[in-house]
């Protein structure tokens, strides 16, 4: 049979192919297995070398498990038999493997956030529901890991207690009407103070009151109350506007009244002083010539009465001369005299203000005197 014919199983150089190679590999694996068993069981020698090799490999693998890596945002806490020994930073580190030492990794950069809905009473005993959101980070890994049993639950419990204290100081309207930032800041300070007292190693970065509202069962009543409050504020604003307008007007009117009263006072005083001066001068004349002064006063009084009268008096016993009397002018002058003449408080008559009327009255008075003298 030729070397290249099917089923020969040999190559041109007379060597076995295929199955022969597989058999050689199986024999090699089997020999290794037998040697390992003899080394462990001690057959074919004392077996100490094999045991040492196995133990060495096991120790090497165990020691290799002591390598660990810490990320940039983490801190490593090494424990030896459960007791804290040291803190490690970012990078590759080694410690004695378990059970001698263990490593706890704490992330100090990530910001943790939790939300909770808390029902509570305000200072005016109104029932409100607040949706609280708190953000915090692990500031001190050692304190966070070992000082508090469950630091995350502790933060939640402390936050609930703090928000109840902060909201309980104020009426419900204070928190509902634009003062959430004040309450949130006070809540943050209370949380941080309590966590520092516990030495929890946690830093509170933000506190937000996402929702502050009344329970759903009383929403309609609350809306009515809010509307009434808005109407009240509107009425107060309108009243304030009216007050701001009417008070200056009233003050201005009062000031004008005072000024008018002062002017009236000054005018009355001046008139009284003028009347007093005239009476004083008249008294001196009366003492000097009583008859003449008395007749003069009488004539002046009659003249004043006639000047303000619409009637014309004629002397029927006079001579038969035809007299021309400007009746229309007399009536017109009488009307002017009524408008222009003002009486004083003393009741004494004053001369007409119109010069024409004075001249005409003087002429009439002279004519009457001439007639009396002729009779």
C-alpha positions in Angstrom: 0.0 0.0 0.0 1.4 3.4 -0.9 2.1 6.0 1.8 -0.6 8.3 0.6 -3.3 5.8 0.2 -6.4 6.0 2.5 -6.2 4.1 5.8 -2.4 3.9 5.9 -2.1 6.0 9.0 1.6 6.9 8.3 3.3 9.9 6.8 6.1 9.5 4.1 8.7 9.2 6.9 6.9 6.2 8.5 5.4 8.0 11.5 1.9 7.5 12.9 -0.5 10.5 12.4 -3.8 11.7 14.1 -4.7 9.1 16.7 -1.1 8.6 17.7 -0.7 12.3 18.7 -3.9 12.2 20.8 -2.7 9.1 22.6 0.6 10.9 23.5 -1.3 13.8 25.0 -3.5 11.5 27.1 -0.5 9.6 28.3 1.2 12.9 29.4 -1.9 14.1 31.4 -2.3 10.6 33.0 1.4 10.6 34.1 1.0 14.0 35.7 -2.1 12.9 37.6 -0.3 9.8 38.9 2.7 11.9 40.0 0.4 14.4 41.8 -1.4 11.6 43.6 1.8 10.0 44.7 3.1 13.3 46.0 0.0 13.9 48.1 -0.3 10.3 49.4 3.4 9.7 49.9 3.8 6.8 47.5 7.1 6.3 45.8 9.0 8.5 48.5 8.4 10.5 51.6 6.1 13.0 49.7 7.2 16.1 51.6 8.2 18.0 48.5 4.8 17.7 46.9 3.0 18.8 50.1 5.3 21.9 50.3 4.5 22.8 46.7 0.8 22.6 47.3 1.0 24.5 50.5 3.2 27.1 48.8 0.7 27.6 46.0 -2.2 27.9 48.5 -0.3 30.4 50.6 0.6 32.4 47.4 -3.0 32.4 46.3 -4.2 33.5 49.8 -1.7 36.3 50.0 -2.7 37.4 46.5 -6.2 38.0 47.7 -4.9 40.7 50.0 -4.5 43.2 47.1 -7.4 45.7 46.7 -8.0 49.0 44.8 -9.5 52.2 46.1 -11.1 54.6 43.6 -10.6 58.3 43.6 -14.0 59.0 45.2 -13.5 56.3 47.9 -11.6 55.8 51.1 -10.5 52.4 52.5 -10.8 51.4 56.1 -8.7 48.4 57.1 -9.9 46.2 60.0 -7.7 43.7 61.8 -9.8 41.1 63.5 -12.7 43.5 63.4 -10.7 46.5 64.9 -10.0 49.6 62.8 -6.3 50.1 62.1 -5.9 52.7 59.3 -7.5 54.6 56.4 -6.2 54.3 52.8 -6.6 56.6 49.9 -7.0 56.1 46.2 -4.7 53.5 44.5 -3.6 49.9 44.9 -3.0 48.6 48.4 -2.4 45.3 50.2 -3.5 44.0 53.5 -3.4 40.6 55.3 -6.2 38.5 53.7 -9.3 37.4 55.3 -9.8 36.4 58.1 -6.9 38.4 59.5 -7.8 41.7 57.9 -10.7 43.1 55.9 -11.4 46.4 54.1 -14.5 48.6 54.1 -14.9 51.0 51.2 -16.7 54.3 51.8 -17.6 56.7 49.0 -16.9 60.3 50.2 -17.7 62.2 47.0 -21.2 60.9 46.0 -24.2 63.1 47.1 -26.9 60.9 48.5 -30.5 62.1 48.3 -33.6 60.9 50.0 -37.2 62.2 50.1 -40.0 61.6 52.6 -43.5 63.0 53.0 -44.1 64.0 56.6 -47.5 65.0 58.1 -47.2 67.4 61.1 -48.9 70.2 63.1 -47.9 73.9 62.8 -47.8 76.4 65.7 -51.5 77.3 65.1 -52.5 73.6 65.2 -53.1 73.3 61.4 -52.4 70.0 59.9 -49.9 70.2 57.0 -48.1 67.7 54.8 -44.5 68.5 53.7 -42.4 66.7 51.1 -38.9 67.0 52.4 -35.7 66.3 50.3 -32.3 66.1 52.0 -28.9 65.8 50.3 -25.8 64.7 52.2 -22.4 63.2 51.8 -20.1 61.1 53.9 -17.5 63.6 55.2 -15.6 61.4 57.7 -15.4 57.8 56.6 -14.2 56.4 60.0 -17.0 58.2 61.9 -19.6 57.3 59.3 -18.7 53.6 59.4 -18.2 53.0 63.1 -19.9 55.7 65.3 -23.5 55.1 64.3 -25.1 51.7 63.7 -27.1 52.7 60.6 -26.1 56.2 59.5 -28.4 56.5 56.5 -31.5 55.7 58.7 -30.1 58.0 61.3 -30.1 60.9 58.8 -33.7 60.1 57.8 -34.9 60.0 61.5 -33.0 63.2 62.4 -34.4 65.0 59.3 -37.9 64.1 60.3 -37.4 65.4 63.8 -35.8 68.6 62.6 -38.5 69.5 60.1 -41.2 69.0 62.8 -39.3 71.3 65.1 -38.8 74.0 62.4 -42.4 73.9 61.1 -43.8 73.8 64.6 -42.4 77.2 65.5 -44.5 79.1 62.9 -48.2 79.3 61.8 -49.1 77.3 58.7 -49.4 80.5 56.7 -45.8 81.4 57.4 -44.5 78.2 55.7 -47.2 78.2 52.9 -46.8 81.9 51.9 -43.3 82.2 50.6 -41.1 81.4 53.7 -40.0 77.9 52.7 -36.4 79.0 52.3 -36.3 80.2 55.9 -37.8 76.9 57.2 -35.5 74.8 55.0 -32.4 76.7 56.3 -33.4 76.2 59.9 -34.1 72.5 59.2 -30.6 72.1 57.7 -29.0 73.6 60.7 -30.9 71.4 63.1 -30.0 68.3 61.1 -26.3 69.1 61.0 -26.2 70.0 64.7 -27.8 66.6 65.6 -25.5 64.6 63.3 -22.5 66.4 64.7 -23.6 65.5 68.2 -23.9 61.9 67.1 -20.4 62.2 65.4 -22.0 60.5 62.4 -19.4 61.9 60.0 -22.1 63.1 57.6 -22.4 66.6 56.0 -25.8 67.9 55.0 -25.4 69.8 51.7 -29.0 70.9 50.9 -32.5 70.7 52.3 -35.5 71.5 50.2 -39.2 71.7 50.9 -40.5 70.5 47.6 -44.2 70.6 48.6 -46.1 72.2 51.5 -49.8 71.7 51.4 -52.8 70.7 53.4 -54.2 67.1 53.3 -56.5 66.3 50.3 -59.5 65.9 52.6 -59.5 69.6 53.5 -58.3 71.1 50.2 -61.7 72.7 49.4 -61.9 74.4 52.8 -58.3 75.5 52.4 -59.0 77.1 49.0 -62.0 79.0 50.5 -59.7 80.2 53.3 -57.1 81.3 50.9 -59.7 83.2 48.8 -60.9 84.9 51.9 -57.4 85.8 52.9 -56.8 87.2 49.4 -60.0 89.3 49.7 -58.9 90.5 53.0 -55.6 91.6 51.6 -57.3 93.3 48.7 -59.6 95.2 51.0 -56.7 96.2 53.2 -54.9 97.5 50.1 -57.9 99.5 49.0 -58.3 100.9 52.4 -54.6 101.9 52.5 -54.9 103.5 49.1 -58.0 105.5 50.3 -56.2 106.5 53.5 -53.1 107.7 51.5 -55.4 109.8 49.4 -57.9 111.2 51.9 -55.5 112.1 54.7 -53.4 114.6 52.6 -56.6 116.1 51.2 -58.0 116.5 54.7 -54.8 118.0 55.9 -54.8 120.4 53.0 -58.4 121.4 53.7 -57.7 121.9 57.4 -54.7 124.0 56.5 -56.8 126.2 54.2 -59.5 126.5 56.9 -57.0 127.7 59.4 -55.5 130.2 56.9 -59.0 131.5 56.1 -59.8 131.8 59.8 -56.6 133.7 60.3 -57.4 136.0 57.4 -60.9 136.5 58.7 -59.5 137.2 62.2 -57.1 139.8 60.8 -59.8 141.5 58.8 -62.2 141.7 61.7 -59.6 143.0 64.0 -58.6 145.7 61.4 -62.2 146.6 60.8 -62.8 146.9 64.5 -59.7 149.0 65.0 -60.7 151.3 62.1 -64.3 151.7 63.5 -62.8 152.5 66.9 -60.5 155.1 65.4 -63.5 156.7 63.6 -65.6 156.7 66.7 -62.8 158.2 68.7 -62.4 161.0 66.1 -66.1 161.5 65.9 -66.3 161.8 69.7 -63.8 164.6 69.7 -65.8 166.5 67.1 -69.0 165.8 69.0 -67.6 167.2 72.2 -66.4 170.3 70.4 -69.7 171.0 68.5 -72.5 168.7 69.6 -75.3 170.3 67.5 -73.4 170.4 64.3 -72.1 166.9 64.8 -75.6 165.6 65.6 -77.1 167.1 62.5 -74.3 165.9 60.4 -74.8 162.3 61.6 -78.5 162.6 61.0 -78.0 163.8 57.4 -75.4 161.2 56.7 -77.7 158.5 57.9 -80.6 159.7 55.8 -78.3 160.0 52.8 -77.2 156.5 53.3 -80.8 155.3 53.5 -81.9 157.2 50.5 -78.9 156.3 48.4 -79.7 152.6 48.8 -83.4 153.1 48.1 -85.2 152.8 44.7 -87.7 155.5 45.6 -87.3 159.3 44.8 -88.6 161.9 47.2 -89.6 165.4 45.9 -90.4 168.5 47.9 -94.0 169.4 46.8 -94.0 172.8 48.7 -91.2 174.2 46.7 -91.3 176.8 44.0 -92.9 175.7 40.8 -89.6 175.3 39.0 -89.3 172.3 36.8 -86.8 169.9 38.2 -84.9 167.4 36.1 -84.1 164.3 38.0 -82.1 161.5 36.3 -84.3 158.7 37.7 -82.5 156.0 35.7 -79.1 157.2 37.0 -80.3 157.3 40.5 -81.7 153.8 40.4 -78.5 152.5 38.8 -76.4 154.3 41.4 -78.5 152.9 44.2 -77.9 149.4 42.9 -74.2 150.0 42.7 -74.3 151.4 46.2 -75.9 148.2 47.5 -73.2 146.1 45.9 -70.3 148.2 46.8 -71.2 149.4 50.3 -70.4 147.1 53.3 -71.6 147.8 56.8 -69.4 147.5 59.8 -70.1 145.7 63.1 -70.8 149.0 64.8 -73.8 149.7 62.6 -72.6 153.2 61.5 -73.3 154.2 57.9 -70.5 154.7 55.4 -70.4 156.9 52.3 -71.3 155.5 48.9 -68.4 154.3 46.9 -69.6 155.9 43.6 -68.4 159.6 43.2 -71.3 160.5 40.9 -73.8 159.4 43.4 -72.1 161.4 46.1 -72.1 164.5 44.0 -75.8 164.2 43.1 -76.7 163.5 46.7 -74.7 166.5 47.8 -76.5 168.7 45.2 -79.9 167.5 46.4 -78.9 168.1 50.0 -77.8 171.7 49.2 -81.1 172.4 47.3 -83.1 171.3 50.3 -81.1 173.5 52.6 -81.6 176.6 50.3 -85.4 176.0 50.3 -85.5 175.7 54.1 -83.5 178.9 54.4 -85.9 180.8 52.2 -88.9 179.7 54.1 
